[in-house]
Amino acid sequence: MPESKRDLTERTFAFGVRIVALCRTLDRRDSTCRILAGQLLRSGTSVGANIEEAQASQSRADFTSKCSIACKEARETHYWLRLLSASGIISDHEVEGLLDECDQVVAILTTIVKKVKQGTK
């Protein structure tokens, strides 16, 4: 596997681990936090899962689809993180690193999808 693909796979896995850790702390709180944690957990861990699936894609279209889904899930994760912060459930400090990583993953995936659609890698 090329270095850049392995890096993205590992990076999104590590991001998922951080999301799981945050959700575990949110799950110990009230029902609103548990519901939001569930939403965040689903989208945040889906990013890496879709990148992993993309590595075994059967075609360029399949690869593009998986990367596009991962990008959408990263955008959704960004939304839930912002909502948790804006609602005062978690502090800006707790979420800033995750938001930054989320933004970077979205940018990387957007570039990948555009390049693959243009026929280059």
N, CA, C and O atoms as CSV, one atom per row, in Angstrom:
chain,resi,resn,atom,element,x,y,z
A,1,MET,N,N,0.848,-1.172,0.000
A,1,MET,CA,C,0.000,0.000,0.000
A,1,MET,C,C,0.902,1.247,0.000
A,1,MET,O,O,1.829,1.339,0.805
A,2,PRO,N,N,0.635,2.193,-0.889
A,2,PRO,CA,C,1.447,3.414,-0.900
A,2,PRO,C,C,1.409,4.129,0.446
A,2,PRO,O,O,0.423,4.051,1.178
A,3,GLU,N,N,2.499,4.827,0.757
A,3,GLU,CA,C,2.657,5.512,2.045
A,3,GLU,C,C,1.487,6.454,2.370
A,3,GLU,O,O,0.981,6.451,3.492
A,4,SER,N,N,1.062,7.257,1.384
A,4,SER,CA,C,-0.001,8.234,1.643
A,4,SER,C,C,-1.321,7.556,2.002
A,4,SER,O,O,-2.053,8.047,2.862
A,5,LYS,N,N,-1.632,6.430,1.352
A,5,LYS,CA,C,-2.870,5.709,1.671
A,5,LYS,C,C,-2.785,5.113,3.070
A,5,LYS,O,O,-3.756,5.154,3.825
A,6,ARG,N,N,-1.623,4.559,3.418
A,6,ARG,CA,C,-1.446,3.981,4.751
A,6,ARG,C,C,-1.555,5.084,5.801
A,6,ARG,O,O,-2.166,4.890,6.851
A,7,ASP,N,N,-0.962,6.235,5.514
A,7,ASP,CA,C,-1.030,7.357,6.450
A,7,ASP,C,C,-2.469,7.778,6.706
A,7,ASP,O,O,-2.855,7.995,7.854
A,8,LEU,N,N,-3.263,7.895,5.654
A,8,LEU,CA,C,-4.662,8.300,5.817
A,8,LEU,C,C,-5.452,7.234,6.571
A,8,LEU,O,O,-6.303,7.558,7.399
A,9,THR,N,N,-5.175,5.983,6.289
A,9,THR,CA,C,-5.843,4.890,6.999
A,9,THR,C,C,-5.528,4.965,8.494
A,9,THR,O,O,-6.426,4.872,9.332
A,10,GLU,N,N,-4.254,5.131,8.815
A,10,GLU,CA,C,-3.855,5.230,10.227
A,10,GLU,C,C,-4.386,6.506,10.880
A,10,GLU,O,O,-4.809,6.495,12.036
A,11,ARG,N,N,-4.358,7.576,10.143
A,11,ARG,CA,C,-4.822,8.863,10.673
A,11,ARG,C,C,-6.314,8.820,11.000
A,11,ARG,O,O,-6.733,9.299,12.054
A,12,THR,N,N,-7.114,8.251,10.102
A,12,THR,CA,C,-8.557,8.190,10.365
A,12,THR,C,C,-8.873,7.156,11.445
A,12,THR,O,O,-9.868,7.287,12.158
A,13,PHE,N,N,-8.031,6.134,11.568
A,13,PHE,CA,C,-8.210,5.184,12.666
A,13,PHE,C,C,-7.965,5.892,14.000
A,13,PHE,O,O,-8.756,5.760,14.934
A,14,ALA,N,N,-6.873,6.638,14.082
A,14,ALA,CA,C,-6.547,7.381,15.308
A,14,ALA,C,C,-7.640,8.401,15.629
A,14,ALA,O,O,-7.975,8.608,16.795
A,15,PHE,N,N,-8.191,9.033,14.604
A,15,PHE,CA,C,-9.290,9.966,14.796
A,15,PHE,C,C,-10.493,9.235,15.411
A,15,PHE,O,O,-11.129,9.740,16.336
A,16,GLY,N,N,-10.792,8.057,14.892
A,16,GLY,CA,C,-11.890,7.253,15.429
A,16,GLY,C,C,-11.672,6.888,16.887
A,16,GLY,O,O,-12.612,6.899,17.681
A,17,VAL,N,N,-10.439,6.566,17.238
A,17,VAL,CA,C,-10.110,6.238,18.630
A,17,VAL,C,C,-10.392,7.440,19.537
A,17,VAL,O,O,-10.935,7.289,20.631
A,18,ARG,N,N,-10.019,8.627,19.073
A,18,ARG,CA,C,-10.270,9.843,19.853
A,18,ARG,C,C,-11.767,10.110,19.994
A,18,ARG,O,O,-12.223,10.554,21.048
A,19,ILE,N,N,-12.524,9.842,18.944
A,19,ILE,CA,C,-13.985,10.017,18.993
A,19,ILE,C,C,-14.588,9.038,20.000
A,19,ILE,O,O,-15.455,9.416,20.788
A,20,VAL,N,N,-14.141,7.798,19.978
A,20,VAL,CA,C,-14.635,6.791,20.929
A,20,VAL,C,C,-14.372,7.253,22.367
A,20,VAL,O,O,-15.252,7.156,23.222
A,21,ALA,N,N,-13.181,7.747,22.625
A,21,ALA,CA,C,-12.837,8.207,23.974
A,21,ALA,C,C,-13.754,9.352,24.414
A,21,ALA,O,O,-14.239,9.362,25.545
A,22,LEU,N,N,-13.987,10.305,23.527
A,22,LEU,CA,C,-14.883,11.417,23.862
A,22,LEU,C,C,-16.300,10.915,24.114
A,22,LEU,O,O,-16.948,11.334,25.073
A,23,CYS,N,N,-16.773,10.035,23.273
A,23,CYS,CA,C,-18.133,9.507,23.420
A,23,CYS,C,C,-18.308,8.712,24.709
A,23,CYS,O,O,-19.383,8.729,25.308
A,24,ARG,N,N,-17.273,8.025,25.133
A,24,ARG,CA,C,-17.347,7.282,26.397
A,24,ARG,C,C,-17.551,8.237,27.568
A,24,ARG,O,O,-18.285,7.917,28.502
A,25,THR,N,N,-16.915,9.396,27.530
A,25,THR,CA,C,-17.111,10.365,28.616
A,25,THR,C,C,-18.498,10.995,28.524
A,25,THR,O,O,-19.133,11.248,29.548
A,26,LEU,N,N,-18.970,11.248,27.311
A,26,LEU,CA,C,-20.305,11.836,27.140
A,26,LEU,C,C,-21.401,10.864,27.557
A,26,LEU,O,O,-22.452,11.269,28.054
A,27,ASP,N,N,-21.144,9.596,27.352
A,27,ASP,CA,C,-22.143,8.564,27.652
A,27,ASP,C,C,-22.444,8.460,29.150
A,27,ASP,O,O,-23.482,7.927,29.542
A,28,ARG,N,N,-21.548,8.963,29.969
A,28,ARG,CA,C,-21.734,8.901,31.424
A,28,ARG,C,C,-22.609,10.041,31.943
A,28,ARG,O,O,-22.937,10.095,33.129
A,29,ARG,N,N,-22.979,10.940,31.052
A,29,ARG,CA,C,-23.755,12.121,31.450
A,29,ARG,C,C,-25.242,11.894,31.226
A,29,ARG,O,O,-25.710,10.756,31.231
A,30,ASP,N,N,-25.981,12.972,31.031
A,30,ASP,CA,C,-27.441,12.875,30.895
A,30,ASP,C,C,-27.866,12.306,29.538
A,30,ASP,O,O,-27.029,12.024,28.680
A,31,SER,N,N,-29.177,12.143,29.362
A,31,SER,CA,C,-29.693,11.504,28.155
A,31,SER,C,C,-29.398,12.306,26.887
A,31,SER,O,O,-29.159,11.722,25.830
A,32,THR,N,N,-29.413,13.625,26.980
A,32,THR,CA,C,-29.077,14.444,25.810
A,32,THR,C,C,-27.654,14.153,25.360
A,32,THR,O,O,-27.396,13.982,24.168
A,33,CYS,N,N,-26.738,14.097,26.306
A,33,CYS,CA,C,-25.341,13.797,25.978
A,33,CYS,C,C,-25.202,12.415,25.368
A,33,CYS,O,O,-24.437,12.225,24.422
A,34,ARG,N,N,-25.931,11.456,25.900
A,34,ARG,CA,C,-25.852,10.091,25.366
A,34,ARG,C,C,-26.363,10.036,23.927
A,34,ARG,O,O,-25.779,9.350,23.088
A,35,ILE,N,N,-27.443,10.751,23.639
A,35,ILE,CA,C,-27.996,10.759,22.274
A,35,ILE,C,C,-27.004,11.411,21.311
A,35,ILE,O,O,-26.738,10.881,20.233
A,36,LEU,N,N,-26.464,12.555,21.704
A,36,LEU,CA,C,-25.489,13.243,20.855
A,36,LEU,C,C,-24.218,12.412,20.698
A,36,LEU,O,O,-23.616,12.382,19.625
A,37,ALA,N,N,-23.820,11.743,21.765
A,37,ALA,CA,C,-22.635,10.875,21.697
A,37,ALA,C,C,-22.857,9.757,20.683
A,37,ALA,O,O,-21.939,9.395,19.947
A,38,GLY,N,N,-24.053,9.218,20.641
A,38,GLY,CA,C,-24.361,8.158,19.677
A,38,GLY,C,C,-24.234,8.646,18.238
A,38,GLY,O,O,-23.703,7.946,17.376
A,39,GLN,N,N,-24.732,9.856,17.993
A,39,GLN,CA,C,-24.627,10.444,16.654
A,39,GLN,C,C,-23.163,10.660,16.273
A,39,GLN,O,O,-22.733,10.317,15.172
A,40,LEU,N,N,-22.415,11.231,17.204
A,40,LEU,CA,C,-21.000,11.498,16.988
A,40,LEU,C,C,-20.217,10.204,16.787
A,40,LEU,O,O,-19.350,10.129,15.915
A,41,LEU,N,N,-20.515,9.199,17.580
A,41,LEU,CA,C,-19.825,7.918,17.479
A,41,LEU,C,C,-20.040,7.282,16.108
A,41,LEU,O,O,-19.099,6.779,15.495
A,42,ARG,N,N,-21.283,7.309,15.633
A,42,ARG,CA,C,-21.579,6.702,14.329
A,42,ARG,C,C,-20.830,7.411,13.195
A,42,ARG,O,O,-20.186,6.767,12.366
A,43,SER,N,N,-20.922,8.730,13.171
A,43,SER,CA,C,-20.278,9.439,12.057
A,43,SER,C,C,-18.753,9.445,12.199
A,43,SER,O,O,-18.035,9.262,11.216
A,44,GLY,N,N,-18.267,9.653,13.410
A,44,GLY,CA,C,-16.828,9.769,13.620
A,44,GLY,C,C,-16.052,8.494,13.362
A,44,GLY,O,O,-14.913,8.540,12.898
A,45,THR,N,N,-16.657,7.360,13.657
A,45,THR,CA,C,-15.977,6.089,13.404
A,45,THR,C,C,-16.201,5.602,11.971
A,45,THR,O,O,-15.451,4.765,11.470
A,46,SER,N,N,-17.218,6.120,11.330
A,46,SER,CA,C,-17.505,5.744,9.950
A,46,SER,C,C,-16.466,6.280,8.969
A,46,SER,O,O,-16.251,5.699,7.906
A,47,VAL,N,N,-15.823,7.387,9.328
A,47,VAL,CA,C,-14.806,7.972,8.447
A,47,VAL,C,C,-13.716,6.939,8.167
A,47,VAL,O,O,-13.442,6.622,7.009
A,48,GLY,N,N,-13.108,6.426,9.200
A,48,GLY,CA,C,-12.036,5.444,9.039
A,48,GLY,C,C,-12.513,4.133,8.441
A,48,GLY,O,O,-11.795,3.504,7.663
A,49,ALA,N,N,-13.715,3.720,8.799
A,49,ALA,CA,C,-14.248,2.468,8.252
A,49,ALA,C,C,-14.403,2.567,6.735
A,49,ALA,O,O,-14.106,1.614,6.016
A,50,ASN,N,N,-14.864,3.708,6.253
A,50,ASN,CA,C,-15.015,3.880,4.810
A,50,ASN,C,C,-13.668,3.995,4.097
A,50,ASN,O,O,-13.525,3.529,2.966
A,51,ILE,N,N,-12.691,4.607,4.745
A,51,ILE,CA,C,-11.352,4.670,4.169
A,51,ILE,C,C,-10.767,3.262,4.082
A,51,ILE,O,O,-10.126,2.907,3.093
A,52,GLU,N,N,-10.990,2.476,5.110
A,52,GLU,CA,C,-10.520,1.081,5.103
A,52,GLU,C,C,-11.179,0.311,3.960
A,52,GLU,O,O,-10.513,-0.444,3.252
A,53,GLU,N,N,-12.474,0.499,3.781
A,53,GLU,CA,C,-13.180,-0.167,2.682
A,53,GLU,C,C,-12.663,0.301,1.328
A,53,GLU,O,O,-12.570,-0.491,0.390
A,54,ALA,N,N,-12.327,1.581,1.222
A,54,ALA,CA,C,-11.823,2.119,-0.040
A,54,ALA,C,C,-10.531,1.431,-0.461
A,54,ALA,O,O,-10.260,1.298,-1.654
A,55,GLN,N,N,-9.733,0.993,0.510
A,55,GLN,CA,C,-8.472,0.328,0.202
A,55,GLN,C,C,-8.705,-0.994,-0.519
A,55,GLN,O,O,-7.818,-1.483,-1.218
A,56,ALA,N,N,-9.881,-1.571,-0.356
A,56,ALA,CA,C,-10.210,-2.841,-1.012
A,56,ALA,C,C,-11.262,-2.644,-2.100
A,56,ALA,O,O,-11.974,-3.580,-2.462
A,57,SER,N,N,-11.352,-1.433,-2.612
A,57,SER,CA,C,-12.372,-1.141,-3.617
A,57,SER,C,C,-12.165,-1.983,-4.867
A,57,SER,O,O,-11.047,-2.376,-5.199
A,58,GLN,N,N,-13.268,-2.246,-5.545
A,58,GLN,CA,C,-13.234,-3.110,-6.715
A,58,GLN,C,C,-13.091,-2.332,-8.013
A,58,GLN,O,O,-12.837,-2.911,-9.070
A,59,SER,N,N,-13.253,-1.020,-7.929
A,59,SER,CA,C,-13.144,-0.189,-9.123
A,59,SER,C,C,-12.862,1.247,-8.703
A,59,SER,O,O,-12.945,1.593,-7.525
A,60,ARG,N,N,-12.532,2.061,-9.671
A,60,ARG,CA,C,-12.304,3.483,-9.410
A,60,ARG,C,C,-13.596,4.122,-8.868
A,60,ARG,O,O,-13.554,4.952,-7.959
A,61,ALA,N,N,-14.731,3.726,-9.435
A,61,ALA,CA,C,-16.017,4.272,-8.981
A,61,ALA,C,C,-16.297,3.864,-7.532
A,61,ALA,O,O,-16.792,4.669,-6.743
A,62,ASP,N,N,-15.985,2.634,-7.191
A,62,ASP,CA,C,-16.177,2.152,-5.826
A,62,ASP,C,C,-15.265,2.919,-4.865
A,62,ASP,O,O,-15.693,3.321,-3.783
A,63,PHE,N,N,-14.012,3.118,-5.266
A,63,PHE,CA,C,-13.061,3.880,-4.453
A,63,PHE,C,C,-13.568,5.307,-4.232
A,63,PHE,O,O,-13.553,5.813,-3.110
A,64,THR,N,N,-14.006,5.936,-5.294
A,64,THR,CA,C,-14.519,7.304,-5.216
A,64,THR,C,C,-15.736,7.374,-4.301
A,64,THR,O,O,-15.867,8.297,-3.497
A,65,SER,N,N,-16.608,6.408,-4.426
A,65,SER,CA,C,-17.813,6.370,-3.594
A,65,SER,C,C,-17.469,6.262,-2.112
A,65,SER,O,O,-18.016,6.994,-1.288
A,66,LYS,N,N,-16.561,5.349,-1.777
A,66,LYS,CA,C,-16.170,5.168,-0.366
A,66,LYS,C,C,-15.506,6.424,0.188
A,66,LYS,O,O,-15.775,6.825,1.320
A,67,CYS,N,N,-14.641,7.041,-0.608
A,67,CYS,CA,C,-13.977,8.273,-0.156
A,67,CYS,C,C,-14.980,9.412,-0.009
A,67,CYS,O,O,-14.872,10.221,0.913
A,68,SER,N,N,-15.949,9.477,-0.909
A,68,SER,CA,C,-16.991,10.509,-0.816
A,68,SER,C,C,-17.834,10.319,0.438
A,68,SER,O,O,-18.174,11.289,1.115
A,69,ILE,N,N,-18.167,9.080,0.745
A,69,ILE,CA,C,-18.934,8.789,1.957
A,69,ILE,C,C,-18.118,9.160,3.188
A,69,ILE,O,O,-18.647,9.755,4.127
A,70,ALA,N,N,-16.841,8.815,3.190
A,70,ALA,CA,C,-15.974,9.163,4.318
A,70,ALA,C,C,-15.929,10.678,4.510
A,70,ALA,O,O,-15.945,11.163,5.641
A,71,CYS,N,N,-15.872,11.413,3.424
A,71,CYS,CA,C,-15.848,12.878,3.490
A,71,CYS,C,C,-17.159,13.408,4.079
A,71,CYS,O,O,-17.141,14.298,4.929
A,72,LYS,N,N,-18.271,12.875,3.641
A,72,LYS,CA,C,-19.570,13.286,4.184
A,72,LYS,C,C,-19.665,12.977,5.680
A,72,LYS,O,O,-20.178,13.783,6.456
A,73,GLU,N,N,-19.175,11.824,6.068
A,73,GLU,CA,C,-19.199,11.448,7.482
A,73,GLU,C,C,-18.301,12.376,8.308
A,73,GLU,O,O,-18.640,12.724,9.439
A,74,ALA,N,N,-17.165,12.771,7.746
A,74,ALA,CA,C,-16.278,13.711,8.442
A,74,ALA,C,C,-16.968,15.061,8.611
A,74,ALA,O,O,-16.846,15.695,9.659
A,75,ARG,N,N,-17.693,15.503,7.581
A,75,ARG,CA,C,-18.443,16.760,7.681
A,75,ARG,C,C,-19.531,16.659,8.756
A,75,ARG,O,O,-19.743,17.595,9.527
A,76,GLU,N,N,-20.210,15.523,8.795
A,76,GLU,CA,C,-21.235,15.332,9.827
A,76,GLU,C,C,-20.606,15.327,11.211
A,76,GLU,O,O,-21.161,15.902,12.148
A,77,THR,N,N,-19.463,14.688,11.345
A,77,THR,CA,C,-18.753,14.659,12.622
A,77,THR,C,C,-18.400,16.076,13.055
A,77,THR,O,O,-18.536,16.425,14.227
A,78,HIS,N,N,-17.954,16.878,12.117
A,78,HIS,CA,C,-17.630,18.272,12.388
A,78,HIS,C,C,-18.860,18.995,12.963
A,78,HIS,O,O,-18.751,19.762,13.919
A,79,TYR,N,N,-20.006,18.740,12.373
A,79,TYR,CA,C,-21.252,19.349,12.847
A,79,TYR,C,C,-21.538,18.968,14.302
A,79,TYR,O,O,-21.823,19.838,15.124
A,80,TRP,N,N,-21.462,17.672,14.622
A,80,TRP,CA,C,-21.767,17.222,15.983
A,80,TRP,C,C,-20.769,17.798,16.982
A,80,TRP,O,O,-21.150,18.174,18.090
A,81,LEU,N,N,-19.518,17.867,16.606
A,81,LEU,CA,C,-18.512,18.454,17.499
A,81,LEU,C,C,-18.811,19.931,17.758
A,81,LEU,O,O,-18.731,20.397,18.895
A,82,ARG,N,N,-19.150,20.655,16.709
A,82,ARG,CA,C,-19.497,22.071,16.864
A,82,ARG,C,C,-20.735,22.237,17.739
A,82,ARG,O,O,-20.789,23.138,18.575
A,83,LEU,N,N,-21.719,21.382,17.551
A,83,LEU,CA,C,-22.954,21.450,18.334
A,83,LEU,C,C,-22.674,21.180,19.810
A,83,LEU,O,O,-23.194,21.877,20.682
A,84,LEU,N,N,-21.867,20.186,20.083
A,84,LEU,CA,C,-21.509,19.872,21.468
A,84,LEU,C,C,-20.790,21.044,22.127
A,84,LEU,O,O,-21.026,21.353,23.295
A,85,SER,N,N,-19.922,21.684,21.374
A,85,SER,CA,C,-19.189,22.826,21.897
A,85,SER,C,C,-20.108,24.039,22.082
A,85,SER,O,O,-20.097,24.672,23.137
A,86,ALA,N,N,-20.889,24.355,21.071
A,86,ALA,CA,C,-21.781,25.521,21.126
A,86,ALA,C,C,-22.851,25.377,22.206
A,86,ALA,O,O,-23.337,26.370,22.747
A,87,SER,N,N,-23.210,24.142,22.510
A,87,SER,CA,C,-24.221,23.879,23.544
A,87,SER,C,C,-23.628,23.896,24.945
A,87,SER,O,O,-24.357,23.793,25.932
A,88,GLY,N,N,-22.324,24.023,25.034
A,88,GLY,CA,C,-21.672,24.043,26.334
A,88,GLY,C,C,-21.500,22.673,26.958
A,88,GLY,O,O,-21.169,22.566,28.139
A,89,ILE,N,N,-21.718,21.634,26.190
A,89,ILE,CA,C,-21.595,20.274,26.713
A,89,ILE,C,C,-20.120,19.908,26.870
A,89,ILE,O,O,-19.733,19.259,27.841
A,90,ILE,N,N,-19.308,20.327,25.915
A,90,ILE,CA,C,-17.870,20.174,26.025
A,90,ILE,C,C,-17.228,21.532,25.727
A,90,ILE,O,O,-17.808,22.359,25.023
A,91,SER,N,N,-16.056,21.747,26.255
A,91,SER,CA,C,-15.396,23.045,26.086
A,91,SER,C,C,-14.758,23.160,24.704
A,91,SER,O,O,-14.476,22.163,24.040
A,92,ASP,N,N,-14.543,24.396,24.301
A,92,ASP,CA,C,-13.849,24.638,23.035
A,92,ASP,C,C,-12.478,23.969,23.051
A,92,ASP,O,O,-12.030,23.431,22.039
A,93,HIS,N,N,-11.830,24.006,24.180
A,93,HIS,CA,C,-10.505,23.403,24.318
A,93,HIS,C,C,-10.554,21.896,24.066
A,93,HIS,O,O,-9.666,21.346,23.413
A,94,GLU,N,N,-11.587,21.228,24.580
A,94,GLU,CA,C,-11.714,19.777,24.409
A,94,GLU,C,C,-11.930,19.386,22.953
A,94,GLU,O,O,-11.532,18.301,22.530
A,95,VAL,N,N,-12.556,20.264,22.196
A,95,VAL,CA,C,-12.977,19.912,20.849
A,95,VAL,C,C,-12.077,20.494,19.747
A,95,VAL,O,O,-12.148,20.040,18.604
A,96,GLU,N,N,-11.244,21.475,20.060
A,96,GLU,CA,C,-10.503,22.165,19.005
A,96,GLU,C,C,-9.574,21.239,18.215
A,96,GLU,O,O,-9.491,21.365,16.994
A,97,GLY,N,N,-8.888,20.331,18.865
A,97,GLY,CA,C,-8.002,19.409,18.152
A,97,GLY,C,C,-8.773,18.477,17.231
A,97,GLY,O,O,-8.333,18.188,16.118
A,98,LEU,N,N,-9.920,18.008,17.696
A,98,LEU,CA,C,-10.750,17.133,16.870
A,98,LEU,C,C,-11.330,17.890,15.680
A,98,LEU,O,O,-11.393,17.358,14.571
A,99,LEU,N,N,-11.753,19.130,15.912
A,99,LEU,CA,C,-12.286,19.935,14.810
A,99,LEU,C,C,-11.206,20.196,13.754
A,99,LEU,O,O,-11.470,20.126,12.554
A,100,ASP,N,N,-10.009,20.490,14.208
A,100,ASP,CA,C,-8.911,20.732,13.281
A,100,ASP,C,C,-8.600,19.477,12.465
A,100,ASP,O,O,-8.438,19.550,11.247
A,101,GLU,N,N,-8.519,18.348,13.125
A,101,GLU,CA,C,-8.256,17.089,12.428
A,101,GLU,C,C,-9.378,16.779,11.443
A,101,GLU,O,O,-9.128,16.316,10.330
A,102,CYS,N,N,-10.599,17.032,11.854
A,102,CYS,CA,C,-11.761,16.801,11.003
A,102,CYS,C,C,-11.661,17.663,9.735
A,102,CYS,O,O,-11.888,17.176,8.627
A,103,ASP,N,N,-11.322,18.931,9.909
A,103,ASP,CA,C,-11.157,19.840,8.765
A,103,ASP,C,C,-10.077,19.329,7.816
A,103,ASP,O,O,-10.251,19.357,6.598
A,104,GLN,N,N,-8.974,18.866,8.371
A,104,GLN,CA,C,-7.872,18.369,7.542
A,104,GLN,C,C,-8.266,17.107,6.777
A,104,GLN,O,O,-7.916,16.949,5.608
A,105,VAL,N,N,-8.992,16.216,7.439
A,105,VAL,CA,C,-9.447,14.985,6.779
A,105,VAL,C,C,-10.411,15.329,5.644
A,105,VAL,O,O,-10.326,14.751,4.560
A,106,VAL,N,N,-11.321,16.264,5.888
A,106,VAL,CA,C,-12.251,16.693,4.832
A,106,VAL,C,C,-11.467,17.246,3.643
A,106,VAL,O,O,-11.772,16.918,2.497
A,107,ALA,N,N,-10.473,18.072,3.902
A,107,ALA,CA,C,-9.676,18.659,2.820
A,107,ALA,C,C,-8.937,17.580,2.028
A,107,ALA,O,O,-8.904,17.622,0.798
A,108,ILE,N,N,-8.354,16.629,2.721
A,108,ILE,CA,C,-7.627,15.534,2.055
A,108,ILE,C,C,-8.575,14.712,1.198
A,108,ILE,O,O,-8.282,14.419,0.038
A,109,LEU,N,N,-9.708,14.342,1.772
A,109,LEU,CA,C,-10.666,13.509,1.040
A,109,LEU,C,C,-11.272,14.250,-0.142
A,109,LEU,O,O,-11.508,13.651,-1.192
A,110,THR,N,N,-11.524,15.533,0.013
A,110,THR,CA,C,-12.050,16.333,-1.094
A,110,THR,C,C,-11.054,16.335,-2.247
A,110,THR,O,O,-11.438,16.189,-3.408
A,111,THR,N,N,-9.789,16.498,-1.928
A,111,THR,CA,C,-8.743,16.487,-2.948
A,111,THR,C,C,-8.653,15.122,-3.626
A,111,THR,O,O,-8.550,15.043,-4.850
A,112,ILE,N,N,-8.693,14.058,-2.844
A,112,ILE,CA,C,-8.630,12.700,-3.405
A,112,ILE,C,C,-9.778,12.471,-4.375
A,112,ILE,O,O,-9.570,12.006,-5.496
A,113,VAL,N,N,-10.988,12.798,-3.942
A,113,VAL,CA,C,-12.167,12.569,-4.787
A,113,VAL,C,C,-12.071,13.378,-6.079
A,113,VAL,O,O,-12.371,12.865,-7.157
A,114,LYS,N,N,-11.654,14.642,-5.974
A,114,LYS,CA,C,-11.519,15.471,-7.186
A,114,LYS,C,C,-10.486,14.888,-8.142
A,114,LYS,O,O,-10.715,14.829,-9.350
A,115,LYS,N,N,-9.343,14.453,-7.597
A,115,LYS,CA,C,-8.290,13.908,-8.456
A,115,LYS,C,C,-8.725,12.611,-9.121
A,115,LYS,O,O,-8.452,12.395,-10.302
A,116,VAL,N,N,-9.393,11.756,-8.376
A,116,VAL,CA,C,-9.828,10.478,-8.957
A,116,VAL,C,C,-10.878,10.731,-10.025
A,116,VAL,O,O,-10.870,10.070,-11.064
A,117,LYS,N,N,-11.778,11.668,-9.792
A,117,LYS,CA,C,-12.798,11.990,-10.804
A,117,LYS,C,C,-12.171,12.587,-12.050
A,117,LYS,O,O,-12.702,12.426,-13.150
A,118,GLN,N,N,-11.043,13.276,-11.891
A,118,GLN,CA,C,-10.335,13.846,-13.049
A,118,GLN,C,C,-9.479,12.805,-13.756
A,118,GLN,O,O,-8.955,13.052,-14.843
A,119,GLY,N,N,-9.341,11.639,-13.133
A,119,GLY,CA,C,-8.580,10.562,-13.752
A,119,GLY,C,C,-7.112,10.515,-13.372
A,119,GLY,O,O,-6.326,9.818,-14.013
A,120,THR,N,N,-6.726,11.268,-12.310
A,120,THR,CA,C,-5.343,11.206,-11.849
A,120,THR,C,C,-5.321,10.739,-10.416
A,120,THR,O,O,-6.348,10.724,-9.737
A,121,LYS,N,N,-4.145,10.359,-9.960
A,121,LYS,CA,C,-4.005,9.941,-8.553
A,121,LYS,C,C,-2.900,10.680,-7.898
A,121,LYS,O,O,-2.630,10.465,-6.716
